[in-house]
Amino acid sequence: MKKIHQIEPLGINDELQNYYCQIAQRHGFEVKYWHDRPSTKQKLIQRCKGADCIILSNIPIDKEVLDALPDLKMISVAFTGLDHIDMEECLKREIIVKNAAGYSTTSVAELTIAMVLCLYRSIVNNATKTLNGEGRNGYTGTELSGKTVGIVGMGRIGGETARLFQAFGCTTIAWNRTVKKIEGVRFVSLETLLSNADIVSIHLPLTPETRGLINDKKLSFMKPGTILINTARGPIIDTEALCAALNNNKIAGAALDVFDIEPPLPADYPLLKTKNVILLPHIAYATYEAFEKRAKIVYDNIFTYDLPSPLQ
């Protein structure tokens, strides 16, 4: 019998987890799963050993891990990005790698809107003031309606984000490697987008070309009133350049769910001491609905591939 090792929980209840295990057995798979994430690389390797297929989210899989898993035939990634997987080594070893494309489209797009509203209406600061017994102290917010939103990266999530912004009465412009025909979206150069948008929202994968894309030069194109949102990948934005832009009032604010390191952030992390920021601990994808979609996708990805039995 072929073996699936689900290295970490998928955020679904026991009933649904057991359902997928039963379906897997009908497909000729034995499933083993854990209720926590491996805390070290060695524990990760131990959990993966003997598996034909492994399921995991954003845990890094590098050459050292793959060297210890000569029988591995497939990695079903419970995540949209694959930048944490050594794809070159997987290709050499003929290991199939499939991601969970589309599972978090709605959840990420909705959080993007929420982060903009939090900045425009200063929700976090005002909630804190209220809890501390203070009033509004002359506070005046900003409306989302009528603003120009620049979407950087028009994949599924970028497209859904644009649709939601349009529902709020926003004008949407976009930059993408390939121009698409999307109702209500005008495609422009990246410089034009950054120069004209009131809100810039990042929805790109992390690649060698996009790493550090939003640097000090790109930030200098933005208007002083612009806010920057990143729910994609942290390293797309140069952290030091962003801190400088915020502290020097070059842009009005930023809301980030991703960073160049995975939270929890160390006490000396520069963005923790930067003004006009909202920082979240990488939660854009984390909804009950998205996790249920994700579980279905990662198991479907396995069932739709004919993995050779180790007994043959």
Beta strands, then each sheet from edge to edge (+ up, - down):
strand 1: 2-6
strand 2: 29-33
strand 3: 53-56
strand 4: 74-77
strand 5: 96-98
strand 6: 148-152
strand 7: 171-175
strand 8: 185-187
strand 9: 199-202
strand 10: 227-230
strand 11: 253-256
strand 12: 277-279
sheet 1: 2+ 1+ 3+ 4+ 5+
sheet 2: 8+ 7+ 6+ 9+ 10+ 11+ 12+
end
